[in-house]
Amino acid sequence: MNRTDFLGSIRNYNGKGNWSVSAVQTRYREYCTTFHFESFRSIEPFVFSQGDVHWIYPIMTEVIRGIEEGDVACIALGVDFVEEDAHFPFGPKLKSNAARALRRSDLNEAQKARLRQRISTMLASGTIPHEMREYAKLLRTIGVGEHWPRLERDIPRENPYAMRFYKSLRAAEGLPV
């Protein structure tokens, strides 16, 4: 919404800084250039207006749709999003959906390494957000890899939530629980 003469209320459910609509659109174009990917996708948030009120819904919904369609620039944005610590409106749902879409995507080795690092660090620290269910499924898909020794050493065994995901990862790898 770029109107400067609007006098109503705007409810923008997007992040700030790196996660504002314009920042995500800019990074999308940069990733398209980096990956030599010609995209005709318009990364725009859904805007709903009623009377004097405009709701600007998260642009990440469109990015997640792009991940599902195999858009490499959207996949790169999705990896960035999973790595982000900031809180967002609809954040747990968006992050869960991003992880689910990434799990079904063709990730390169650098992206897999970043995701392994992020998710295993969260588990080892006992940080178990709502979206960890989808993060753990993503980690099972791409494999824990070189992070097993750290998980073995650092997993907070008194944290039942961390232990549940840790045990499911071990079972998926065929390791004794």
N, CA and C atoms as an extended XYZ file, in Angstrom:
531
Properties=species:S:1:pos:R:3:atomname:S:1:resname:S:1:resid:I:1 pbc="F F F"
N         0.850       -1.161        0.000 N   MET     1
C         0.000        0.000        0.000 CA  MET     1
C         0.894        1.221        0.000 C   MET     1
N         0.938        1.912       -1.114 N   ASN     2
C         1.834        3.051       -1.251 CA  ASN     2
C         1.102        4.385       -1.292 C   ASN     2
N        -0.151        4.399       -0.933 N   ARG     3
C        -0.899        5.649       -0.991 CA  ARG     3
C        -0.528        6.533        0.186 C   ARG     3
N        -0.138        7.744       -0.092 N   THR     4
C         0.205        8.682        0.973 CA  THR     4
C        -0.987        9.538        1.381 C   THR     4
N        -2.071        9.499        0.591 N   ASP     5
C        -3.246       10.316        0.918 CA  ASP     5
C        -4.310        9.528        1.675 C   ASP     5
N        -4.014        8.315        2.058 N   PHE     6
C        -4.977        7.470        2.750 CA  PHE     6
C        -5.118        7.922        4.198 C   PHE     6
N        -6.353        8.114        4.665 N   LEU     7
C        -6.595        8.603        6.019 CA  LEU     7
C        -7.098        7.524        6.964 C   LEU     7
N        -7.313        6.307        6.460 N   GLY     8
C        -7.840        5.229        7.293 CA  GLY     8
C        -6.755        4.518        8.074 C   GLY     8
N        -7.134        3.382        8.577 N   SER     9
C        -6.243        2.564        9.386 CA  SER     9
C        -5.610        1.470        8.531 C   SER     9
N        -4.308        1.271        8.700 N   ILE    10
C        -3.590        0.204        8.002 CA  ILE    10
C        -3.104       -0.785        9.043 C   ILE    10
N        -3.455       -2.043        8.851 N   ARG    11
C        -2.993       -3.110        9.745 CA  ARG    11
C        -2.053       -3.993        8.938 C   ARG    11
N        -0.781       -3.740        9.133 N   ASN    12
C         0.253       -4.421        8.367 CA  ASN    12
C         0.798       -5.574        9.196 C   ASN    12
N         0.599       -6.805        8.734 N   TYR    13
C         1.043       -7.993        9.457 CA  TYR    13
C         2.398       -8.504        8.970 C   TYR    13
N         3.182       -7.632        8.390 N   ASN    14
C         4.513       -7.998        7.933 CA  ASN    14
C         5.545       -7.548        8.952 C   ASN    14
N         6.729       -8.096        8.821 N   GLY    15
C         7.806       -7.736        9.735 CA  GLY    15
C         8.371       -6.366        9.406 C   GLY    15
N         9.376       -6.017       10.143 N   LYS    16
C        10.073       -4.745        9.933 CA  LYS    16
C        11.488       -5.051        9.461 C   LYS    16
N        12.181       -4.033        8.992 N   GLY    17
C        13.575       -4.216        8.586 CA  GLY    17
C        13.693       -5.215        7.453 C   GLY    17
N        14.489       -6.262        7.663 N   ASN    18
C        14.726       -7.281        6.638 CA  ASN    18
C        13.479       -8.045        6.231 C   ASN    18
N        12.423       -7.949        7.016 N   TRP    19
C        11.212       -8.715        6.728 CA  TRP    19
C        10.035       -7.831        6.349 C   TRP    19
N        10.300       -6.572        6.043 N   SER    20
C         9.246       -5.709        5.517 CA  SER    20
C         8.936       -6.154        4.089 C   SER    20
N         7.808       -5.720        3.569 N   VAL    21
C         7.413       -6.104        2.220 CA  VAL    21
C         8.485       -5.701        1.219 C   VAL    21
N         8.939       -4.470        1.281 N   SER    22
C         9.925       -4.010        0.292 CA  SER    22
C        11.253       -4.740        0.442 C   SER    22
N        11.671       -5.053        1.667 N   ALA    23
C        12.939       -5.765        1.866 CA  ALA    23
C        12.859       -7.187        1.322 C   ALA    23
N        11.740       -7.860        1.537 N   VAL    24
C        11.572       -9.222        1.015 CA  VAL    24
C        11.546       -9.182       -0.518 C   VAL    24
N        10.854       -8.226       -1.084 N   GLN    25
C        10.802       -8.113       -2.541 CA  GLN    25
C        12.188       -7.837       -3.122 C   GLN    25
N        12.955       -6.985       -2.452 N   THR    26
C        14.316       -6.685       -2.910 CA  THR    26
C        15.197       -7.923       -2.838 C   THR    26
N        15.145       -8.648       -1.707 N   ARG    27
C        15.960       -9.854       -1.575 CA  ARG    27
C        15.531      -10.914       -2.586 C   ARG    27
N        14.244      -10.990       -2.862 N   TYR    28
C        13.768      -11.937       -3.870 CA  TYR    28
C        14.426      -11.646       -5.221 C   TYR    28
N        14.414      -10.382       -5.633 N   ARG    29
C        15.038      -10.014       -6.908 CA  ARG    29
C        16.539      -10.293       -6.883 C   ARG    29
N        17.197      -10.022       -5.739 N   GLU    30
C        18.633      -10.306       -5.620 CA  GLU    30
C        18.907      -11.801       -5.738 C   GLU    30
N        18.075      -12.626       -5.105 N   TYR    31
C        18.254      -14.081       -5.221 CA  TYR    31
C        18.006      -14.552       -6.656 C   TYR    31
N        17.034      -13.973       -7.332 N   CYS    32
C        16.799      -14.326       -8.733 CA  CYS    32
C        18.053      -14.055       -9.557 C   CYS    32
N        18.698      -12.918       -9.323 N   THR    33
C        19.930      -12.575      -10.031 CA  THR    33
C        21.055      -13.535       -9.651 C   THR    33
N        21.216      -13.784       -8.357 N   THR    34
C        22.282      -14.672       -7.874 CA  THR    34
C        22.168      -16.062       -8.484 C   THR    34
N        20.958      -16.601       -8.544 N   PHE    35
C        20.746      -17.959       -9.041 CA  PHE    35
C        20.459      -18.006      -10.545 C   PHE    35
N        20.591      -16.841      -11.231 N   HIS    36
C        20.314      -16.770      -12.669 CA  HIS    36
C        18.946      -17.382      -12.971 C   HIS    36
N        17.977      -16.943      -12.184 N   PHE    37
C        16.618      -17.480      -12.258 CA  PHE    37
C        15.694      -16.389      -12.759 C   PHE    37
N        15.084      -16.625      -13.920 N   GLU    38
C        14.127      -15.659      -14.437 CA  GLU    38
C        12.753      -16.015      -13.909 C   GLU    38
N        12.239      -15.164      -13.068 N   SER    39
C        10.934      -15.420      -12.481 CA  SER    39
C         9.963      -14.338      -12.912 C   SER    39
N         8.770      -14.772      -13.160 N   PHE    40
C         7.716      -13.826      -13.474 CA  PHE    40
C         6.759      -13.705      -12.297 C   PHE    40
N         7.192      -14.227      -11.163 N   ARG    41
C         6.386      -14.203       -9.947 CA  ARG    41
C         6.367      -12.787       -9.389 C   ARG    41
N         5.210      -12.368       -9.016 N   SER    42
C         5.061      -11.088       -8.340 CA  SER    42
C         4.892      -11.381       -6.850 C   SER    42
N         5.910      -11.053       -6.086 N   ILE    43
C         5.857      -11.289       -4.643 CA  ILE    43
C         5.141      -10.093       -4.017 C   ILE    43
N         3.872      -10.271       -3.778 N   GLU    44
C         3.039       -9.211       -3.207 CA  GLU    44
C         2.212       -9.786       -2.066 C   GLU    44
N         2.026       -9.023       -1.002 N   PRO    45
C         1.155       -9.500        0.070 CA  PRO    45
C        -0.310       -9.353       -0.344 C   PRO    45
N        -1.154      -10.176        0.245 N   PHE    46
C        -2.591      -10.048        0.039 CA  PHE    46
C        -3.061       -8.831        0.825 C   PHE    46
N        -3.817       -7.966        0.174 N   VAL    47
C        -4.342       -6.764        0.825 CA  VAL    47
C        -5.869       -6.844        0.773 C   VAL    47
N        -6.470       -6.643        1.918 N   PHE    48
C        -7.929       -6.644        2.027 CA  PHE    48
C        -8.346       -5.297        2.588 C   PHE    48
N        -9.342       -4.695        1.975 N   SER    49
C        -9.833       -3.393        2.426 CA  SER    49
C       -11.319       -3.472        2.699 C   SER    49
N       -11.705       -2.816        3.766 N   GLN    50
C       -13.118       -2.691        4.088 CA  GLN    50
C       -13.299       -1.344        4.775 C   GLN    50
N       -14.053       -0.491        4.138 N   GLY    51
C       -14.242        0.848        4.688 CA  GLY    51
C       -12.924        1.583        4.788 C   GLY    51
N       -12.646        2.097        5.982 N   ASP    52
C       -11.421        2.867        6.212 CA  ASP    52
C       -10.248        2.011        6.660 C   ASP    52
N       -10.386        0.710        6.620 N   VAL    53
C        -9.331       -0.162        7.139 CA  VAL    53
C        -8.746       -1.025        6.017 C   VAL    53
N        -7.404       -1.080        5.986 N   HIS    54
C        -6.677       -1.940        5.049 CA  HIS    54
C        -5.851       -2.919        5.866 C   HIS    54
N        -5.993       -4.195        5.533 N   TRP    55
C        -5.184       -5.235        6.168 CA  TRP    55
C        -4.160       -5.696        5.136 C   TRP    55
N        -2.898       -5.683        5.514 N   ILE    56
C        -1.828       -6.159        4.637 CA  ILE    56
C        -1.287       -7.434        5.270 C   ILE    56
N        -1.617       -8.565        4.652 N   TYR    57
C        -1.252       -9.860        5.217 CA  TYR    57
C         0.197      -10.216        4.887 C   TYR    57
N         0.782      -11.174        5.600 N   PRO    58
C         2.212      -11.473        5.436 CA  PRO    58
C         2.606      -11.856        4.012 C   PRO    58
N         3.632      -11.199        3.540 N   ILE    59
C         4.182      -11.493        2.217 CA  ILE    59
C         4.771      -12.901        2.178 C   ILE    59
N         5.123      -13.434        3.347 N   MET    60
C         5.707      -14.776        3.395 CA  MET    60
C         4.732      -15.845        2.905 C   MET    60
N         3.447      -15.569        2.934 N   THR    61
C         2.472      -16.518        2.382 CA  THR    61
C         2.743      -16.735        0.895 C   THR    61
N         3.031      -15.663        0.177 N   GLU    62
C         3.345      -15.767       -1.249 CA  GLU    62
C         4.713      -16.425       -1.449 C   GLU    62
N         5.654      -16.148       -0.570 N   VAL    63
C         6.971      -16.785       -0.656 CA  VAL    63
C         6.825      -18.301       -0.460 C   VAL    63
N         6.018      -18.706        0.498 N   ILE    64
C         5.800      -20.138        0.757 CA  ILE    64
C         5.147      -20.790       -0.454 C   ILE    64
N         4.228      -20.112       -1.088 N   ARG    65
C         3.621      -20.636       -2.318 CA  ARG    65
C         4.708      -20.834       -3.380 C   ARG    65
N         5.639      -19.896       -3.460 N   GLY    66
C         6.752      -20.023       -4.402 CA  GLY    66
C         7.657      -21.203       -4.071 C   GLY    66
N         7.903      -21.434       -2.778 N   ILE    67
C         8.709      -22.592       -2.367 CA  ILE    67
C         8.027      -23.871       -2.855 C   ILE    67
N         6.727      -23.957       -2.644 N   GLU    68
C         5.969      -25.144       -3.060 CA  GLU    68
C         6.035      -25.371       -4.565 C   GLU    68
N         6.201      -24.288       -5.315 N   GLU    69
C         6.266      -24.388       -6.783 CA  GLU    69
C         7.696      -24.530       -7.289 C   GLU    69
N         8.671      -24.607       -6.381 N   GLY    70
C        10.055      -24.828       -6.778 CA  GLY    70
C        10.830      -23.583       -7.160 C   GLY    70
N        10.339      -22.419       -6.827 N   ASP    71
C        11.014      -21.155       -7.126 CA  ASP    71
C        12.272      -21.065       -6.253 C   ASP    71
N        13.460      -21.072       -6.893 N   VAL    72
C        14.710      -21.133       -6.126 CA  VAL    72
C        14.947      -19.882       -5.273 C   VAL    72
N        14.479      -18.742       -5.734 N   ALA    73
C        14.633      -17.519       -4.937 CA  ALA    73
C        13.735      -17.573       -3.701 C   ALA    73
N        12.545      -18.124       -3.843 N   CYS    74
C        11.643      -18.291       -2.696 CA  CYS    74
C        12.220      -19.315       -1.716 C   CYS    74
N        12.840      -20.370       -2.235 N   ILE    75
C        13.471      -21.366       -1.367 CA  ILE    75
C        14.559      -20.703       -0.532 C   ILE    75
N        15.368      -19.862       -1.157 N   ALA    76
C        16.426      -19.152       -0.425 CA  ALA    76
C        15.835      -18.245        0.652 C   ALA    76
N        14.746      -17.550        0.333 N   LEU    77
C        14.070      -16.716        1.332 CA  LEU    77
C        13.505      -17.569        2.464 C   LEU    77
N        12.984      -18.748        2.131 N   GLY    78
C        12.452      -19.649        3.144 CA  GLY    78
C        13.523      -20.113        4.115 C   GLY    78
N        14.709      -20.418        3.616 N   VAL    79
C        15.823      -20.803        4.491 CA  VAL    79
C        16.182      -19.636        5.407 C   VAL    79
N        16.242      -18.433        4.852 N   ASP    80
C        16.498      -17.240        5.677 CA  ASP    80
C        15.446      -17.109        6.773 C   ASP    80
N        14.203      -17.345        6.419 N   PHE    81
C        13.084      -17.184        7.352 CA  PHE    81
C        13.177      -18.181        8.505 C   PHE    81
N        13.522      -19.432        8.200 N   VAL    82
C        13.668      -20.437        9.259 CA  VAL    82
C        14.807      -20.042       10.208 C   VAL    82
N        15.837      -19.424        9.683 N   GLU    83
C        16.975      -19.010       10.514 CA  GLU    83
C        16.671      -17.778       11.376 C   GLU    83
N        15.622      -17.071       11.074 N   GLU    84
C        15.302      -15.811       11.759 CA  GLU    84
C        14.751      -16.048       13.159 C   GLU    84
N        15.275      -15.294       14.124 N   ASP    85
C        14.823      -15.389       15.511 CA  ASP    85
C        13.663      -14.445       15.838 C   ASP    85
N        13.472      -13.424       15.026 N   ALA    86
C        12.447      -12.419       15.328 CA  ALA    86
C        11.058      -13.046       15.346 C   ALA    86
N        10.177      -12.432       16.087 N   HIS    87
C         8.782      -12.873       16.156 CA  HIS    87
C         7.967      -12.084       15.139 C   HIS    87
N         6.990      -12.763       14.543 N   PHE    88
C         6.148      -12.166       13.513 CA  PHE    88
C         4.689      -12.450       13.811 C   PHE    88
N         3.788      -11.566       13.361 N   PRO    89
C         2.384      -11.944       13.412 CA  PRO    89
C         2.199      -13.204       12.563 C   PRO    89
N         1.475      -14.141       13.060 N   PHE    90
C         1.268      -15.431       12.394 CA  PHE    90
C         2.572      -16.214       12.251 C   PHE    90
N         3.598      -15.858       13.009 N   GLY    91
C         4.935      -16.444       12.879 CA  GLY    91
C         4.991      -17.958       12.980 C   GLY    91
N         4.431      -18.559       14.039 N   PRO    92
C         4.515      -20.025       14.128 CA  PRO    92
C         3.880      -20.734       12.930 C   PRO    92
N         2.745      -20.242       12.487 N   LYS    93
C         2.074      -20.866       11.332 CA  LYS    93
C         2.916      -20.675       10.071 C   LYS    93
N         3.424      -19.473        9.864 N   LEU    94
C         4.232      -19.210        8.672 CA  LEU    94
C         5.519      -20.024        8.682 C   LEU    94
N         6.177      -20.094        9.835 N   LYS    95
C         7.431      -20.850        9.915 CA  LYS    95
C         7.180      -22.342        9.748 C   LYS    95
N         6.084      -22.848       10.298 N   SER    96
C         5.721      -24.255       10.094 CA  SER    96
C         5.478      -24.528        8.611 C   SER    96
N         4.730      -23.656        7.975 N   ASN    97
C         4.427      -23.830        6.552 CA  ASN    97
C         5.688      -23.729        5.699 C   ASN    97
N         6.595      -22.822        6.069 N   ALA    98
C         7.853      -22.693        5.327 CA  ALA    98
C         8.682      -23.971        5.472 C   ALA    98
N         8.780      -24.501        6.689 N   ALA    99
C         9.552      -25.728        6.916 CA  ALA    99
C         8.931      -26.896        6.147 C   ALA    99
N         7.609      -26.989        6.145 N   ARG   100
C         6.925      -28.064        5.416 CA  ARG   100
C         7.222      -27.954        3.927 C   ARG   100
N         7.149      -26.748        3.389 N   ALA   101
C         7.422      -26.552        1.962 CA  ALA   101
C         8.892      -26.845        1.648 C   ALA   101
N         9.801      -26.421        2.518 N   LEU   102
C        11.223      -26.691        2.300 CA  LEU   102
C        11.515      -28.185        2.331 C   LEU   102
N        10.799      -28.908        3.164 N   ARG   103
C        11.007      -30.354        3.272 CA  ARG   103
C        10.735      -31.042        1.933 C   ARG   103
N         9.857      -30.467        1.145 N   ARG   104
C         9.480      -31.060       -0.140 CA  ARG   104
C        10.218      -30.418       -1.313 C   ARG   104
N        11.206      -29.578       -1.006 N   SER   105
C        11.916      -28.819       -2.039 CA  SER   105
C        13.266      -29.443       -2.355 C   SER   105
N        13.797      -29.019       -3.467 N   ASP   106
C        15.130      -29.437       -3.885 CA  ASP   106
C        16.129      -28.425       -3.313 C   ASP   106
N        16.683      -28.746       -2.149 N   LEU   107
C        17.617      -27.849       -1.470 CA  LEU   107
C        19.047      -28.168       -1.903 C   LEU   107
N        19.876      -27.134       -2.013 N   ASN   108
C        21.277      -27.405       -2.300 CA  ASN   108
C        22.003      -27.728       -0.986 C   ASN   108
N        23.234      -28.177       -1.079 N   GLU   109
C        23.967      -28.620        0.111 CA  GLU   109
C        24.204      -27.485        1.108 C   GLU   109
N        24.450      -26.278        0.619 N   ALA   110
C        24.656      -25.134        1.526 CA  ALA   110
C        23.386      -24.835        2.314 C   ALA   110
N        22.235      -24.913        1.663 N   GLN   111
C        20.965      -24.675        2.349 CA  GLN   111
C        20.694      -25.761        3.376 C   GLN   111
N        20.968      -27.007        3.024 N   LYS   112
C        20.793      -28.107        3.971 CA  LYS   112
C        21.691      -27.902        5.191 C   LYS   112
N        22.929      -27.499        4.959 N   ALA   113
C        23.868      -27.277        6.074 CA  ALA   113
C        23.363      -26.165        6.988 C   ALA   113
N        22.854      -25.087        6.407 N   ARG   114
C        22.318      -23.981        7.218 CA  ARG   114
C        21.130      -24.443        8.050 C   ARG   114
N        20.248      -25.216        7.441 N   LEU   115
C        19.069      -25.703        8.163 CA  LEU   115
C        19.454      -26.694        9.255 C   LEU   115
N        20.406      -27.580        8.965 N   ARG   116
C        20.888      -28.511        9.992 CA  ARG   116
C        21.443      -27.741       11.189 C   ARG   116
N        22.252      -26.734       10.893 N   GLN   117
C        22.866      -25.914       11.951 CA  GLN   117
C        21.786      -25.248       12.801 C   GLN   117
N        20.836      -24.621       12.151 N   ARG   118
C        19.789      -23.878       12.855 CA  ARG   118
C        18.940      -24.791       13.739 C   ARG   118
N        18.445      -25.869       13.173 N   ILE   119
C        17.510      -26.723       13.909 CA  ILE   119
C        18.225      -27.495       15.012 C   ILE   119
N        19.419      -27.986       14.735 N   SER   120
C        20.144      -28.718       15.776 CA  SER   120
C        20.571      -27.785       16.910 C   SER   120
N        20.889      -26.546       16.604 N   THR   121
C        21.225      -25.564       17.643 CA  THR   121
C        20.013      -25.290       18.524 C   THR   121
N        18.855      -25.169       17.917 N   MET   122
C        17.634      -24.946       18.699 CA  MET   122
C        17.376      -26.128       19.631 C   MET   122
N        17.501      -27.335       19.101 N   LEU   123
C        17.287      -28.527       19.935 CA  LEU   123
C        18.300      -28.598       21.070 C   LEU   123
N        19.568      -28.386       20.743 N   ALA   124
C        20.627      -28.488       21.756 CA  ALA   124
C        20.459      -27.449       22.856 C   ALA   124
N        19.874      -26.308       22.517 N   SER   125
C        19.676      -25.258       23.528 CA  SER   125
C        18.354      -25.425       24.274 C   SER   125
N        17.523      -26.361       23.827 N   GLY   126
C        16.224      -26.562       24.472 CA  GLY   126
C        15.166      -25.575       24.023 C   GLY   126
N        15.441      -24.856       22.934 N   THR   127
C        14.480      -23.910       22.382 CA  THR   127
C        13.525      -24.692       21.487 C   THR   127
N        12.302      -24.881       21.956 N   ILE   128
C        11.340      -25.704       21.246 CA  ILE   128
C        10.081      -24.875       20.951 C   ILE   128
N        10.097      -24.118       19.857 N   PRO   129
C         8.913      -23.330       19.505 CA  PRO   129
C         7.825      -24.219       18.906 C   PRO   129
N         6.678      -23.632       18.712 N   HIS   130
C         5.538      -24.349       18.131 CA  HIS   130
C         5.904      -25.036       16.812 C   HIS   130
N         6.705      -24.373       16.012 N   GLU   131
C         7.025      -24.888       14.683 CA  GLU   131
C         8.064      -26.011       14.689 C   GLU   131
N         8.562      -26.399       15.870 N   MET   132
C         9.595      -27.434       15.935 CA  MET   132
C         9.119      -28.759       15.349 C   MET   132
N         7.853      -29.046       15.410 N   ARG   133
C         7.353      -30.296       14.815 CA  ARG   133
C         7.726      -30.362       13.334 C   ARG   133
N         7.477      -29.276       12.630 N   GLU   134
C         7.824      -29.244       11.197 CA  GLU   134
C         9.334      -29.134       11.004 C   GLU   134
N        10.019      -28.415       11.883 N   TYR   135
C        11.480      -28.330       11.799 CA  TYR   135
C        12.105      -29.713       11.957 C   TYR   135
N        11.595      -30.503       12.896 N   ALA   136
C        12.145      -31.839       13.131 CA  ALA   136
C        11.896      -32.738       11.911 C   ALA   136
N        10.732      -32.615       11.294 N   LYS   137
C        10.461      -33.393       10.080 CA  LYS   137
C        11.420      -32.986        8.960 C   LYS   137
N        11.672      -31.686        8.866 N   LEU   138
C        12.633      -31.195        7.873 CA  LEU   138
C        14.023      -31.762        8.160 C   LEU   138
N        14.420      -31.753        9.432 N   LEU   139
C        15.736      -32.274        9.805 CA  LEU   139
C        15.824      -33.779        9.536 C   LEU   139
N        14.758      -34.511        9.765 N   ARG   140
C        14.750      -35.944        9.440 CA  ARG   140
C        14.941      -36.151        7.941 C   ARG   140
N        14.349      -35.279        7.143 N   THR   141
C        14.446      -35.403        5.690 CA  THR   141
C        15.851      -35.107        5.184 C   THR   141
N        16.471      -34.045        5.690 N   ILE   142
C        17.806      -33.661        5.196 CA  ILE   142
C        18.922      -34.333        5.982 C   ILE   142
N        18.590      -34.908        7.129 N   GLY   143
C        19.579      -35.602        7.945 CA  GLY   143
C        20.268      -34.669        8.935 C   GLY   143
N        20.614      -35.221       10.084 N   VAL   144
C        21.279      -34.443       11.133 CA  VAL   144
C        22.752      -34.259       10.793 C   VAL   144
N        23.327      -35.245       10.119 N   GLY   145
C        24.707      -35.145        9.657 CA  GLY   145
C        25.720      -34.963       10.769 C   GLY   145
N        26.595      -34.015       10.573 N   GLU   146
C        27.717      -33.766       11.485 CA  GLU   146
C        27.300      -33.179       12.831 C   GLU   146
N        26.026      -32.931       13.029 N   HIS   147
C        25.558      -32.330       14.284 CA  HIS   147
C        25.190      -33.359       15.349 C   HIS   147
N        25.286      -34.658       15.025 N   TRP   148
C        24.962      -35.684       16.018 CA  TRP   148
C        25.805      -35.578       17.281 C   TRP   148
N        27.124      -35.443       17.182 N   PRO   149
C        27.917      -35.379       18.424 CA  PRO   149
C        27.490      -34.239       19.353 C   PRO   149
N        27.199      -33.094       18.781 N   ARG   150
C        26.758      -31.963       19.608 CA  ARG   150
C        25.399      -32.250       20.233 C   ARG   150
N        24.490      -32.813       19.460 N   LEU   151
C        23.185      -33.148       20.030 CA  LEU   151
C        23.336      -34.170       21.154 C   LEU   151
N        24.150      -35.179       20.930 N   GLU   152
C        24.382      -36.200       21.962 CA  GLU   152
C        24.898      -35.556       23.257 C   GLU   152
N        25.786      -34.615       23.104 N   ARG   153
C        26.420      -33.973       24.249 CA  ARG   153
C        25.523      -32.926       24.917 C   ARG   153
N        24.833      -32.119       24.116 N   ASP   154
C        24.194      -30.913       24.651 CA  ASP   154
C        22.680      -30.969       24.816 C   ASP   154
N        22.043      -32.001       24.308 N   ILE   155
C        20.578      -32.021       24.401 CA  ILE   155
C        20.158      -31.934       25.869 C   ILE   155
N        19.254      -31.032       26.209 N   PRO   156
C        18.834      -30.910       27.609 CA  PRO   156
C        17.905      -32.070       27.993 C   PRO   156
N        18.484      -33.065       28.605 N   ARG   157
C        17.745      -34.294       28.895 CA  ARG   157
C        16.580      -34.090       29.867 C   ARG   157
N        16.586      -32.993       30.602 N   GLU   158
C        15.472      -32.709       31.520 CA  GLU   158
C        14.304      -32.025       30.806 C   GLU   158
N        14.503      -31.646       29.548 N   ASN   159
C        13.461      -30.983       28.770 CA  ASN   159
C        12.689      -32.050       27.986 C   ASN   159
N        11.450      -32.367       28.397 N   PRO   160
C        10.714      -33.456       27.730 CA  PRO   160
C        10.414      -33.166       26.257 C   PRO   160
N        10.255      -31.903       25.898 N   TYR   161
C         9.952      -31.551       24.520 CA  TYR   161
C        11.173      -31.749       23.633 C   TYR   161
N        12.314      -31.283       24.105 N   ALA   162
C        13.554      -31.481       23.348 CA  ALA   162
C        13.853      -32.969       23.207 C   ALA   162
N        13.637      -33.715       24.279 N   MET   163
C        13.922      -35.150       24.253 CA  MET   163
C        12.986      -35.892       23.298 C   MET   163
N        11.744      -35.451       23.208 N   ARG   164
C        10.817      -36.105       22.282 CA  ARG   164
C        11.319      -35.992       20.845 C   ARG   164
N        11.750      -34.792       20.458 N   PHE   165
C        12.242      -34.604       19.097 CA  PHE   165
C        13.585      -35.301       18.885 C   PHE   165
N        14.435      -35.256       19.896 N   TYR   166
C        15.734      -35.938       19.837 CA  TYR   166
C        15.527      -37.436       19.623 C   TYR   166
N        14.631      -38.031       20.387 N   LYS   167
C        14.369      -39.468       20.259 CA  LYS   167
C        13.770      -39.809       18.893 C   LYS   167
N        12.911      -38.953       18.391 N   SER   168
C        12.321      -39.233       17.072 CA  SER   168
C        13.389      -39.145       15.977 C   SER   168
N        14.344      -38.228       16.135 N   LEU   169
C        15.442      -38.134       15.160 CA  LEU   169
C        16.317      -39.390       15.220 C   LEU   169
N        16.609      -39.845       16.447 N   ARG   170
C        17.424      -41.060       16.598 CA  ARG   170
C        16.706      -42.257       15.980 C   ARG   170
N        15.409      -42.371       16.232 N   ALA   171
C        14.642      -43.495       15.679 CA  ALA   171
C        14.633      -43.434       14.147 C   ALA   171
N        14.498      -42.236       13.582 N   ALA   172
C        14.475      -42.078       12.137 CA  ALA   172
C        15.812      -42.488       11.512 C   ALA   172
N        16.900      -42.284       12.251 N   GLU   173
C        18.236      -42.645       11.766 CA  GLU   173
C        18.567      -44.106       12.071 C   GLU   173
N        17.661      -44.813       12.745 N   GLY   174
C        17.909      -46.203       13.091 CA  GLY   174
C        18.839      -46.369       14.273 C   GLY   174
N        18.986      -45.321       15.077 N   LEU   175
C        19.849      -45.373       16.250 CA  LEU   175
C        19.030      -45.790       17.467 C   LEU   175
N        19.660      -46.432       18.434 N   PRO   176
C        18.891      -46.812       19.638 CA  PRO   176
C        18.388      -45.587       20.384 C   PRO   176
N        17.162      -45.695       20.851 N   VAL   177
C        16.546      -44.589       21.589 CA  VAL   177
C        16.792      -44.808       23.003 C   VAL   177
